[in-house]
Amino acid sequence: MGFHEIDAKELYDVPERVLIDVRSPGEFAEGTIPGAVNVPLFTNEERAMIGTVYKQESPAAARRLAMLTVSPKIPQLVEQMEELMKQGELVIFCWRGGMRSFAACTFMSLLKYNVMRLRGGYRAYRQLVLEGLSTYEGLPSAPVVLHGNTGVGKTRILLMLKERGHQVLDLEGMANHRGSVFGAIGLGKPSSQKIFDSELWEAIRDLDPERPIFMEAESRRIGHSVMPEWLELDKIHGVHVVIEASLANRVERLMDDYLSNGDPEQLKQELGDALGHIRKRMPRDQLAQLQELLEKGEYALFTAQLLELYYDPKYTHKLHTYQSEMLTVNADDLNRAVLRLEELAEQVDREKKQEQNREMNREMNRSKGEIMS
């Protein structure tokens, strides 16, 4: 028993893997391999202290401090990894395949456990993702792109399609942001670009060209993240579907999304802060009206007026920038909307295959004509 190293590309050859990120919680939060579990050797403060000793004293002094710091934790660290081994083979990594992952693998090897170490660490995986995204030639088929006013249920529909086994690019989920001034409310910190890139790469890596791909018509920037240019172009050239729903249903869904969880006072503060960001884009009397409703806690009326006064006019203008034909699906009943989208996707696929067959026949006829001549 012992440990051996694998490259980032080889991760996908280990189906029953459990990824162990032994970096500090702060590093883990900034970006990791999707699905990884954080088993940190050092806290954020301990890592900073070791780094200071490395710079101000010497690498040897830093290694000694690291050893003294981690030694009392070894039994607990091993216990955590033993528990995780029940889920699959362990692949342990740190930032660049250095001392932290080496130490963790050594702990397990001394107990005769067979584990793997990611060569080059998270940095190697990050490089794989960046190279993959930069050289990606675009989605294997034209996506079905969902448009619609705020609150019609686009994200809910995407998640329902995903539950039914369809290929879905949930860009808002990857960015942990709903893509508007109010998009971060109730979600916590938006994803870093590193997290977004990794989630996107894992989602597109094995897309099936024979099955439809669904996505939302997001702006290129979503929260703190920016989608690749090729994805923006694929979105523009996709099959466009406008999702519609009544104002009452939209308000109810937004109330559920934004207001059902969390501290009411914190929510009011976040809504007030977001409202401040659009103060220059609205007439003063309308802004004052919204602020008054917010202070009174009349969230349903606040939401309805925010939609009618700000979001809907803004969205109508944005929709006119698309030149493609727009299909329409009513989503007052979300289940029916999902079924209708499945039908539309099948119809588009049939038409695409028919056009491919026609083009093949035209090419064959041209070839015959050249032979006859």
C-alpha positions as MATLAB code, in Angstrom:
seq = 'MGFHEIDAKELYDVPERVLIDVRSPGEFAEGTIPGAVNVPLFTNEERAMIGTVYKQESPAAARRLAMLTVSPKIPQLVEQMEELMKQGELVIFCWRGGMRSFAACTFMSLLKYNVMRLRGGYRAYRQLVLEGLSTYEGLPSAPVVLHGNTGVGKTRILLMLKERGHQVLDLEGMANHRGSVFGAIGLGKPSSQKIFDSELWEAIRDLDPERPIFMEAESRRIGHSVMPEWLELDKIHGVHVVIEASLANRVERLMDDYLSNGDPEQLKQELGDALGHIRKRMPRDQLAQLQELLEKGEYALFTAQLLELYYDPKYTHKLHTYQSEMLTVNADDLNRAVLRLEELAEQVDREKKQEQNREMNREMNRSKGEIMS';
ca = [
       0.000    0.000    0.000;
       1.060    3.612   -0.541;
       0.226    6.452   -2.863;
       0.799    7.197   -6.509;
       0.373   10.346   -8.560;
      -2.119   11.040  -11.325;
      -2.425   13.941  -13.766;
      -5.428   16.255  -13.884;
      -6.672   14.585  -17.091;
      -6.582   11.207  -15.354;
      -9.121   12.359  -12.757;
     -11.869   11.366  -15.167;
     -10.519    7.812  -15.314;
     -11.326    7.347  -11.605;
     -15.144    7.215  -11.517;
     -15.510    6.400   -7.813;
     -13.171    9.131   -6.627;
     -13.379   11.340   -3.548;
     -11.439   14.561   -4.003;
      -9.701   15.819   -0.850;
      -8.536   19.437   -0.849;
      -6.068   19.868    2.033;
      -5.593   23.610    1.497;
      -6.861   26.203    3.957;
     -10.595   27.082    4.088;
      -9.882   30.450    2.466;
      -8.136   28.882   -0.512;
     -10.911   26.303   -0.811;
     -13.596   29.021   -0.839;
     -11.816   30.927   -3.603;
     -11.841   27.928   -5.938;
     -11.509   24.159   -5.895;
     -12.299   21.123   -8.025;
     -16.106   20.700   -8.115;
     -17.211   18.084   -5.603;
     -14.034   18.281   -3.511;
     -14.171   18.030    0.287;
     -12.051   20.399    2.356;
      -9.858   18.632    4.926;
      -7.455   21.491    5.734;
      -4.078   20.829    7.286;
      -3.911   24.465    8.403;
      -6.402   27.177    9.269;
      -6.248   30.465    7.370;
      -4.353   32.042   10.266;
      -1.882   29.164   10.558;
      -1.173   29.266    6.832;
      -0.553   33.023    6.993;
       1.808   32.592    9.933;
       3.795   29.860    8.170;
       4.019   32.056    5.074;
       5.352   34.945    7.138;
       8.032   32.736    8.692;
       8.962   31.472    5.202;
       9.509   35.032    3.943;
      11.062   36.608    7.030;
      13.156   33.707    8.349;
      13.747   30.731    6.075;
      12.027   27.841    4.275;
      13.474   25.444    6.862;
      11.958   27.416    9.739;
       8.604   27.476    7.943;
       8.672   23.698    7.401;
       9.478   23.170   11.080;
       6.567   25.383   12.143;
       4.276   23.549    9.713;
       5.306   20.193   11.175;
       4.744   21.372   14.752;
       1.365   22.842   13.794;
      -0.003   19.817   11.964;
       1.369   17.057   14.228;
      -1.360   17.276   16.916;
      -4.016   17.199   14.186;
      -2.864   14.010   12.456;
      -5.241   11.589   14.237;
      -8.243   13.790   13.463;
      -7.196   14.335    9.845;
      -6.716   10.605    9.298;
     -10.082    9.882   10.889;
     -11.791   12.315    8.512;
     -10.144   10.733    5.483;
     -10.908    7.204    6.678;
     -14.575    8.159    6.814;
     -14.423    9.632    3.308;
     -12.754    6.460    1.973;
     -16.091    4.705    2.435;
     -17.375    6.753   -0.531;
     -14.580    5.904   -2.970;
     -10.885    6.203   -3.794;
      -9.179    9.255   -2.301;
      -7.444   11.762   -4.575;
      -5.592   14.261   -2.389;
      -4.390   17.640   -3.603;
      -3.105   21.016   -2.429;
      -2.189   24.152   -4.388;
       0.623   22.839   -6.591;
       1.272   19.262   -5.514;
       3.660   20.297   -2.760;
       4.294   19.473    0.868;
       0.707   19.613    2.117;
      -0.648   16.913   -0.176;
       2.588   14.935    0.221;
       2.181   14.999    4.016;
      -1.489   13.961    3.873;
      -0.704   11.081    1.504;
       2.169   10.003    3.741;
      -0.104    9.907    6.804;
      -2.465    7.553    4.974;
       0.341    5.449    3.502;
       1.829    4.812    6.933;
      -1.503    3.213    7.840;
      -1.321    1.046    4.699;
      -4.064    2.909    2.841;
      -3.807    3.240   -0.925;
      -4.505    6.827   -1.968;
      -3.752    9.021   -4.977;
      -2.107   12.418   -5.179;
      -2.942   14.951   -7.881;
       0.284   15.871   -9.651;
       0.578   19.652   -9.833;
      -2.328   20.109   -7.417;
      -5.237   22.475   -7.941;
      -3.037   24.657  -10.140;
      -2.756   21.810  -12.669;
      -6.536   21.324  -12.662;
      -7.060   25.072  -13.094;
      -4.725   25.035  -16.078;
      -6.667   22.114  -17.566;
      -9.907   24.096  -17.200;
      -8.479   27.284  -18.719;
      -7.014   25.396  -21.675;
     -10.255   23.489  -22.149;
     -12.424   26.612  -22.133;
     -10.068   28.613  -24.349;
      -9.861   25.908  -27.031;
     -13.494   24.746  -26.833;
     -15.100   25.056  -30.260;
     -18.593   25.713  -28.995;
     -21.581   23.688  -27.858;
     -22.124   20.515  -29.919;
     -25.640   21.622  -30.868;
     -27.616   24.871  -30.844;
     -28.965   25.426  -27.319;
     -32.586   26.097  -26.449;
     -32.283   29.558  -24.868;
     -34.911   30.669  -22.367;
     -35.871   34.344  -22.245;
     -38.503   35.991  -20.096;
     -39.225   38.719  -17.593;
     -37.891   38.439  -14.066;
     -39.903   35.945  -12.034;
     -41.465   33.917  -14.862;
     -39.654   30.811  -13.580;
     -36.768   30.286  -16.004;
     -34.403   28.883  -13.375;
     -37.111   26.648  -11.920;
     -37.835   25.302  -15.386;
     -34.151   24.598  -16.015;
     -33.876   22.700  -12.734;
     -37.018   20.703  -13.558;
     -35.575   19.836  -16.972;
     -32.346   18.754  -15.300;
     -34.277   16.520  -12.902;
     -35.893   14.896  -15.948;
     -32.458   13.999  -17.303;
     -31.954   16.803  -19.809;
     -28.678   18.598  -20.488;
     -28.847   21.955  -18.724;
     -26.360   24.793  -18.318;
     -27.496   26.499  -15.113;
     -25.267   29.560  -15.408;
     -26.933   31.346  -12.485;
     -26.270   28.331  -10.295;
     -22.632   28.238  -11.410;
     -22.244   31.954  -10.644;
     -24.367   31.783   -7.455;
     -26.066   34.940   -8.682;
     -29.372   35.628  -10.412;
     -27.820   38.026  -12.894;
     -29.313   41.381  -11.846;
     -28.823   44.206   -9.343;
     -30.923   42.183   -6.888;
     -29.371   38.885   -8.008;
     -27.232   38.130   -4.949;
     -29.949   38.621   -2.337;
     -30.397   35.547   -0.169;
     -27.642   33.600   -1.933;
     -24.545   34.706   -0.053;
     -21.274   35.483   -1.794;
     -21.271   35.115   -5.607;
     -18.914   32.507   -7.055;
     -15.401   33.515   -8.026;
     -14.390   33.276  -11.672;
     -12.369   30.168  -10.774;
     -15.435   28.393   -9.381;
     -17.601   29.447  -12.332;
     -15.012   28.261  -14.864;
     -14.664   24.872  -13.172;
     -18.425   24.326  -12.930;
     -18.869   25.308  -16.575;
     -16.051   23.028  -17.728;
     -17.487   20.046  -15.872;
     -20.920   20.778  -17.375;
     -19.804   21.029  -21.015;
     -17.075   18.388  -21.037;
     -19.299   15.455  -21.991;
     -22.319   17.056  -23.651;
     -24.142   14.737  -26.055;
     -24.648   16.357  -29.497;
     -27.681   14.148  -30.092;
     -29.609   15.575  -27.124;
     -30.947   19.120  -26.579;
     -29.102   21.622  -24.395;
     -31.117   24.123  -22.359;
     -29.807   27.398  -20.944;
     -31.011   30.846  -19.916;
     -30.354   34.039  -21.891;
     -27.934   35.477  -19.361;
     -25.803   38.557  -19.888;
     -22.159   37.758  -20.420;
     -21.369   38.958  -16.874;
     -23.261   37.134  -14.115;
     -22.405   38.398  -10.645;
     -18.615   38.207  -10.370;
     -18.260   35.810  -13.304;
     -17.908   36.261  -17.061;
     -18.903   33.564  -19.546;
     -16.542   32.710  -22.443;
     -17.066   34.504  -25.744;
     -17.917   31.270  -27.572;
     -20.793   30.633  -25.151;
     -22.123   34.142  -25.727;
     -22.103   33.443  -29.486;
     -23.760   30.040  -29.020;
     -26.465   31.743  -26.971;
     -27.091   34.326  -29.712;
     -27.374   31.623  -32.400;
     -29.522   29.284  -30.317;
     -33.225   28.453  -30.491;
     -34.951   31.273  -28.603;
     -38.003   30.716  -26.408;
     -39.766   33.458  -24.441;
     -41.245   32.235  -21.158;
     -44.348   34.120  -20.039;
     -46.312   34.163  -16.771;
     -48.873   36.373  -15.062;
     -47.709   39.193  -12.791;
     -49.356   37.477   -9.818;
     -47.406   34.253  -10.394;
     -44.184   36.156  -10.956;
     -44.570   38.053   -7.683;
     -45.352   34.835   -5.818;
     -42.295   33.082   -7.243;
     -39.994   35.989   -6.482;
     -41.356   36.234   -2.952;
     -40.563   32.558   -2.520;
     -37.079   32.866   -4.051;
     -35.976   36.026   -2.286;
     -38.051   36.324    0.860;
     -38.804   32.848    2.186;
     -35.444   32.344    3.925;
     -33.080   34.432    5.982;
     -33.345   37.220    8.504;
     -36.085   39.780    7.614;
     -34.008   42.753    8.750;
     -30.968   41.618    6.796;
     -33.187   41.064    3.769;
     -34.617   44.582    4.069;
     -31.072   45.949    4.272;
     -29.965   43.992    1.183;
     -33.026   45.116   -0.779;
     -32.405   48.712    0.264;
     -28.765   48.503   -0.811;
     -29.762   47.017   -4.175;
     -32.394   49.717   -4.634;
     -29.679   52.291   -4.085;
     -27.761   50.906   -7.056;
     -30.602   51.736   -9.453;
     -31.514   55.151   -8.013;
     -30.037   56.961  -11.028;
     -32.051   54.835  -13.456;
     -35.507   55.663  -12.029;
     -37.525   58.855  -11.528;
     -37.290   60.145   -7.967;
     -41.003   59.770   -7.247;
     -40.979   56.086   -8.287;
     -37.858   55.408   -6.232;
     -39.402   57.102   -3.191;
     -42.541   55.006   -3.640;
     -40.509   51.789   -3.656;
     -38.476   52.869   -0.624;
     -41.672   53.600    1.296;
     -43.128   50.163    0.492;
     -39.873   48.537    1.562;
     -39.813   50.389    4.879;
     -43.396   49.300    5.565;
     -42.494   45.678    4.830;
     -45.054   45.459    2.017;
     -42.874   43.089    0.030;
     -45.499   41.787   -2.403;
     -46.483   45.282   -3.529;
     -42.822   46.332   -3.558;
     -41.991   43.383   -5.817;
     -44.914   44.013   -8.187;
     -44.051   47.684   -8.604;
     -40.345   46.956   -8.993;
     -41.229   44.617  -11.866;
     -43.599   47.041  -13.574;
     -41.519   50.190  -13.088;
     -37.982   48.876  -13.571;
     -37.468   45.268  -14.635;
     -40.134   44.851  -17.329;
     -39.279   47.977  -19.379;
     -35.581   47.137  -19.100;
     -36.168   43.557  -20.232;
     -38.403   44.528  -23.166;
     -35.602   46.728  -24.488;
     -33.084   43.890  -24.083;
     -35.312   41.386  -25.900;
     -35.466   43.622  -28.971;
     -31.686   43.255  -29.406;
     -32.205   39.656  -30.597;
     -32.919   39.306  -34.313;
     -33.959   35.635  -34.237;
     -37.484   34.274  -34.303;
     -38.907   33.887  -30.801;
     -41.119   30.992  -29.745;
     -43.406   31.479  -26.740;
     -44.252   29.189  -23.820;
     -46.655   30.049  -21.004;
     -45.309   29.098  -17.575;
     -48.208   29.819  -15.251;
     -48.182   26.027  -14.916;
     -44.504   25.077  -14.681;
     -45.087   21.376  -15.375;
     -46.898   22.147  -18.618;
     -44.164   24.581  -19.578;
     -41.526   21.869  -19.147;
     -43.514   19.437  -21.302;
     -43.976   22.094  -23.978;
     -40.239   22.834  -24.018;
     -39.504   19.135  -24.430;
     -41.870   19.065  -27.419;
     -40.228   22.140  -28.942;
     -36.762   20.650  -28.499;
     -37.868   17.435  -30.237;
     -39.415   19.466  -33.058;
     -36.241   21.509  -33.539;
     -34.168   18.319  -33.555;
     -36.413   16.739  -36.204;
     -36.181   19.830  -38.390;
     -32.391   19.893  -38.016;
     -32.102   16.246  -39.078;
     -34.460   16.814  -42.011;
     -32.312   19.747  -43.164;
     -29.179   17.599  -42.815;
     -30.797   14.895  -44.958;
     -31.830   17.461  -47.580;
     -28.302   18.857  -47.673;
     -26.909   15.325  -48.020;
     -29.254   14.637  -50.939;
     -28.294   17.933  -52.605;
     -24.617   17.035  -52.242;
     -25.225   13.572  -53.734;
     -27.092   15.090  -56.680;
     -24.271   17.571  -57.276;
     -21.757   14.708  -57.239;
     -23.839   12.696  -59.719;
     -24.081   15.717  -61.996;
     -20.321   16.181  -61.982;
     -19.794   12.500  -62.836;
     -22.313   12.615  -65.696;
     -20.685   15.697  -67.146;
];
